[in-house]
Amino acid sequence: MTPEPSTWQATPVARSYVRARRLGIALREYRNAAGLTLEQVAEEVAVTKATVSRMETAKTISRPAIIRAMLQLYNVPRDEIERFAQLAKDVRSKDSWWRAYDLPGRVADLVALESDAISISVYETNVVPGLAQTEAYCRAVVTATTPVVMADAAVDEWVAFRMRRQLRILDDEDAPQVSIIIDDSVLDRFVGDSRIMAEQIEHLQMLGDRPNITVQVVPVAAGIHPGLPGSITLLEFDDLMPANVYIDTVPGDVLLDTPAAIQRTQQAFNALRARAATPEASRDLLTARRPKEDP
């Protein structure tokens, strides 16, 4: 599958190792704070100027020893030096499980980002978000939304990828805080049959019972709101890396990390949470909309 163009251009290293971006941002900020140029750093730690630049832009994964030398030059406290040296080790050993699948470029980027996010907020207008889909619901969505007929093996691979993605994100011991908001129309749009829909709604309720996950429904009565333009995902990280916004469209998906895009998206999610039913009321809405299964 050929990735569509995006305004967010990730290098192969950045796609596979999101931690490299966090490390690069920190290295650049520490160097600037120390008032040193790329040339000065390169001379002191015995590497090329290009190497220092590539480390700061996450295009090179350097050895922890070089990271330590650079941070010592910047007069960074010892505990911080060890923190970033460990981060460099993690970068080099990161488990990029998704590389086993034939994914469009932006999807690979999204999954890499999800693996390091501390908070994921998802709003969907048409279907249940991928992170919250049951296997049967997922299979029905993949089959129905693909513009060309997919072979059974291809459908199986996509479903397997999405199920594994859920396990790696939602069931990890360091699982992020996840906020799932769906438009009321998602519950009206039957996917598969009544059994699949009933199972999917029950699954949403089960997810909402987890301490790190909230599920909310924006009822029709909420009227016009900031989520009407379409589905969106906001991924937030620690202080070493800026948030990212993921938008899935028919022509192609897009990742944005500009301050303006992040601010607008955070404001939109704040407004959506305020307009949506509370998690408790949303659970009741889901119960009321759960279809009776066919005999």
N, C-alpha and C positions, 0 to 999 in steps of 0.2 A: 504494500500500500504506500502510495507516495504522499508525503506530508504536504499540506497546503501552506502557502506563504503566510507569515505572521509578522506582526510588528515587534514581537519579542524573539530575537534571534539567539538561541542557545547553542553553545559549542557542544561537541560530543562529551567533553569532560563535565560541563555544567549540567547536561541532561542526566548523566549517570551519577554524578556526585554533587548534590546540592550543597553539601557541606563545604565544597571548594569555594563556592561563591561567598559563603559566610566568612571563611578564612581570608579570602582575598580582600573583602571589604574591611576587615579588621586590620590587615597588614597595611593597606593604603592609609587608613585613618591614623594609625600609630606613626607611620612615616611622616605624614603631614604634620602631626602634632610635634614631632621631633625636629621639624624644619629641615629635613634632609631631602636631597634630590635622588632620583633613580640612579644617577651616575655615582653619587657618593656611597649609596648603599651597596651597589654592585662592587665597588672597589674594596669596601671594608669586609664584605663576606666572600669575596673571591668568586663571584659569578658575573655573568654579563648583565648589562642594563636591560636587554630584552627578556632575560629570565626573570628579573624582578618585576618587570611590567606584566609578564604573562602570569606570574603568581598572583598579582593583585587583581587580574581580570579573570582568574579561575581557568586559564588556558593551560596551565602547567600544575601538576601535583608534585610538590617538592618534598624532600625528605625532612623528617622532624628536626634533624640536626641543623639544617639550614634555617628552618623556622626559628629555632632557639637562638641562633646567631643573630638573626635580624632583630628579634624582639629584645635581646640583650643590648644591641646597639641603640634601640629606641628607649632604653631605660624602663622597660615594662616590668612590673613587679613579678617576682619569681612564681607565685601561684598562678598568675595569668599566663606566664610563659608555658608552664606545664599544661595548663588548660588548652592552649592552642596547639601545643605539640601533640597532645592526645587527639585533638581534632584533626590534625594532619594525618595521624595514624588511621583514624576512622575513615578519612577521605580515601585513603589508599586501599582500605579493606571493605568498603561499603558493599553491602549485598544488593546488587541491582537485579533483583529477581525478574523484573518486567522485561529485561532484554531478551528473554527467551521467547517473547511473543513478537509477532509482526505488527507493530503498532504505528499509527500515524505519528509524525514527529511531536505535535503538540500534546498528544495523549501521553506519550512517554515523558515529556516534560512535566505534565500535570502530576503523574504518579510519583515522579522523583521529588517534586515539591511536597506532595502529600506526606511522603515518608519522613520529612523533617518539620512539618508544620506543628505548632502547638495549639492552633485553633483553625477549624475549617467551618465556614458558613456557606450553606448551599440553598439557593432559591430556585424552584422549578415551577414552570407554568403549565407544562403539558403532561409530563409523566413523573413517576416517583424517581427521585435522584438515584443514580447508579449505585452509590454507596449504601442505599437502603432497599434495593430491589431483592426480591426472592429469586431463586434460580428459575422458576417457571415464568415469573413476570419478566425477568431479564431476557429469557429465550424468546418470548413473544414480542418484546420490544425490538430486539435485534433483527428478528425475521421480518417484522412489519416495516421498519424504518430504513432498511437498506435499499437503495435505489435499484440494485440488480439482485437477481436471485443468487443466494449464497449456497454453496454446497453444505451438506450437513456437517462435514468435518470442520468447515470454516466457522459455522455457527457455534459448534461445540467449543472451538478454541476461544472465541470471543466470550462465551458464557463462562468458561473455565477461568479466563483472565479476570473477568469482573468479580467472580466469586473469590478468587485468591486475593484480589485487591481489597475486598472488604475485610477479609481475615487479617491481612497485614496492617490495615489502618485501624479498624474498629476493635479488633481483639488483641492488639499488641499490648504488652504490659505498660508501655508508655503511650497509650492511645491519646490522641489530642481531644480537646473539647470540640464537639461537633454540634452545630446548630442546623437543623433541617427545617426549612419552611416551604410549604407547598401551597399553591393556589387551590382554591376550592374546586376548580374545574378538573383538577387531576383525579378527583374522586368520582367525577361523572364520566370520565373517559374510560370505558371498559377496555382492558387489555387482556386478551385471551377469553376466558369464560368466568362465570360467577365464582367458581371454586378458586381460580387463580387470584381474582380480585379480593375475595374474602381472606385468603391466606396472606396476601400482600398487606392488607389493612391490619390484620393481626400482627404481622411482623413489624409494621411501623409502631404499633402500640408497645410491642416488646422492646424495641430500640429506645423508645421514649422513657422506659422505666430504668434505663441505665443511668448511673450518676453523671457520666460525661457526655450524654447526648440529650438534646431537647428536640422535640418534634412539635411544630406549630402549623396550623392551617389558617390561611387568610380567607375568611368567608366572603361571599359575594356582597354582603351588607357593608363590607369595608369600603366599597366604592372604588374610585380612582386612587391608585397608589403608585409609588416609585418602582414597583416590580413589574408593572405592565409591559414595559418594553421587551422583556424576555428573561430567560434563565441566566443565572450568574453564580460563580463560586469565588469566595474570598478566602485566601490562605494567608494566615498570619504566623510569624516566626518570633524568635527571641530578638534581643536588641542587636544581634549581629547581621540581620538580614531584613530588607524591606518586605512588606507584604506583596502578594501577587494576586491579580484578578484574572480569572479564566472565564472566557465567554465561548460558548459552543453555538456555531451558526451553520446553516446549510452550505455556504461556500467554503467554510473552513473554520477551525477554532483558533482563538487568539489568546495570548498571555500578555498582560500588561503589568508593569511595575512602576509606572510614573506616579509621583506624589498626587497629582490631580486625579488620576484614575482611582487610586486607592482611597483618597478622601471621599470622592463621590460615592464609591461603592460602600464604604463604611457608613456614610450618612443614609444611603438607601436601605441597608440592613437594619439600622437603628429604627428607621421609619416603619419597615416591614414588621419588625418584632412588636412595635407599638400597635400596629393595626391588626396584627394576627390575634387569634384567640389565644388565651394562655395555654401552656402545656396541658393543664388539667382539663380545660374546656375543649381543647383540641382532641384529647383522648375521647371525650364524650361525642364529639362530632364524628370521629372515626367510627365509633361504635354504631352510631345512628346510620352511617352510610355504608356499613358493611353489608354486602348483598347476601341473601340466603343462597346457600349452595344448592345446585341442581341435585335432585335425588338420584 
